[in-house]
Amino acid sequence: MWSNRYREAGEAYLFGTEPNRFLAHRVELLQDGSTALSVADGEGRNSVWLAHQGLEVTAIEISAVAVEKARRLAKGQQVEVNFLQADMLAPAWPPVELHNAFDWVVGIFIQFVGPEWRERQFDVMKQLTRPGGRILLQGYTPKQLEYKTGGPSAVENLYTEEILRDAFAGWDIEELVEYEEDVAEGSAHKGRSALIGLVARKPT
């Protein structure tokens, strides 16, 4: 499904080439660390931006079409990103060498799974984060279904503060903010949106 969507966009980038705003507004915080991993990275807009900030960046994406477009974006902007085509929900993933490997693990609009897979998704992200490292998430809240400007149509896929506090119990939640703003991220995310952002630090 995702490869078809990225392919149908042609030379255009479905979610644009600029970084997610919640991520970009934490640029100073991101300097606290040297390695970052972007999960479900899509066409590379966030991983490429992270590389521009001087971080050593790895990006994971299931769609071969998206990875190829991301490689072109990185080459065109003359930055280095280690792109991996992989299914983060696959059994025995992540490989051992990626456990506790990253100062930052970033998930931007990764709400393509329902509650039955969300715990697994978050557990993988936690495994990738080094002790003292952080996870940064941006997602939609249930109110997004009223706006219909992007994101999943299934309410159970969307985040609430309670869901994220429960998911990261035992972690230091440094920021958890629910808000609305106008989003302009390519043709797929455009218009008034109901958003939630999280920054959580893994215990040492």
Buried (B, 14 or more C-beta within 10 A) or exposed (E): EBBEBBBEBEEEBBBBBBBBBBBBEBEEBBEEBEBBBBBBBBBBBBBBBBBBBEBBBBBBBBBEBBBBBBBBBBEEBEBEBEBBEBEBBEEEBBEEEBEBBBBBBBBBBBBBBEEEEBEBBBEBBBBBBBEBBBBBBBBBBBBBBEBEBBBBEEEEBBBBBEBBBEBBEEBEBEEBEBEEEEBEBBEBBBEEBBBBBBBBBBEE
